[in-house]
Amino acid sequence: MTTEAPPLDTSTAPTARQVWSRARGIALAAVLILAAAVGMAAVRSADRHGALDPRSADPYGSRAVAQLLAARGVSTRVVTTLDEARSAAGPDTTVLVAVPDLLTGAQQTTLHRATADSAGRTVLVAPGGSSVERLAPGVTADPASSAHSTLAPHCALPEARRAGTADTGGVRYTTTHLDADSCYPGERLATLLRVPAASGNGDTIVLGAPDILYNDRLDEQGNASLALQLLGSRPHLVWYLPSVSDSSATDGGERKDFLDLLPRGWLWGTLQLFVAVVLAAFWRARRFGPLVPEKLPVAIRASESAEGRARLYRKANARDRAAAALRSATRIRLAPLVGVPASQAHSPEALLPALSAHLPGDGQSPHSLLFGPPPGDDAALVALTDQLDALEREVRHS
């Protein structure tokens, strides 16, 4: 072992170049994922801007329906608050709820009370299970959606029979109302229901999919005919677009949390990203299972291995580890010489009494040599090495 002092600027910390070499693959993957997410969000936001909005000319907007209704004398008014929708309900008005699932439970109950006895028509666009039960009591949404989007009416409802096939396939519904019209069945369950009001001439239309209202789907199948008949039965149409900023959303003490406001696609995307991170961690892991011994391509002399390890200790300034290795090796060699089992070679209670019997009483205490503190500098480490060698020679010749 060499005794030269290590340079002051020696450091085992990785350099910036090494850190970049190791992390550039993961950084590149993260950048690509982020760019893809931003691109998808931008594309989706551009395509879906103004979805089901009668003022929007985007593919998923509903401006074409509003213009066709206007040509037939039906006025369309857009409202975004519950109070406006409640006050607009009447016998000569159709209230269309574009996204019923955005309403809280209290809002849905309040809206149903306002429209149930108004003698007008209420159109619910693709309400989910909890929404449809509050907005149209007696109607239940099936968990499974229709496998086909284009369906035939198969019912006696005049509007459906005149329109013929239409793109109503989506959420499927069942009802306990015996006088309800169940149309456009998908796998035997209706995707369009007309439920008459308990009193008066009003009714509620439950539509399983919004496709017949989209600008880019209006000219397909009988979509236009069905949409105009369902929305044009009264001279006035109130198009209710629920807004998260509506103050009535918190009046009943119920408030949607952050996860409720996130689109379902973002939740699935987060789950997929988590799975990708776990797979990347497994891929980047160094080794699983026990080590597999391999033959070295060349033979390395023991002295070279010892010298190489000593240089590593010196580079890391690890005098404590070097001293511990020297003492451990000395104890292992001394134990059989003094009659101590190898399993107790590192036990001071077993090794020191047997060792003292082979040493004169005026020598240095073997406890400080074999179990003492680490040396404070390189000179002390060299002195410890010499003392351990002298101790082992003395025991062998005793």
Buried (B, 14 or more C-beta within 10 A) or exposed (E): BEEEEEEEEEEEEEEEEEEEEEEEEEEEEEEEBEEEEEEEEEEEEEEBEBBBBBEBEBBBBBBBBBEBBEEEEBEBBBBEBBEBBBEBBBEEBBBBBBBBBBBBEBBBBBBBEBBBEBBBBBBBBBBEBEBBBBBBBBBBBBEEBBEEBBBBBEBEBEBBEEBEBBBBBBBBBBBEBEEBBBBBBBEEBBBBBBBBBEEEEBBBBBBBBBBBBBBEBBEBBBBBBBBBBBBBBBEBBBBBBBBEEBEBBEEBEEEEEEEEEEEEEEEEBEEEEEEEEEEBEEEEEEEEEEEEEEEEEEEEEEEEEEEEBBEEBBEBBBBEBBBEBBBEEBBEBBBEBBEBEEEBBBBBEBBBEBBBEBBEEEEEEBEEBBBEEBBEEBEEBBEBBEBBEEBBEEBEEE
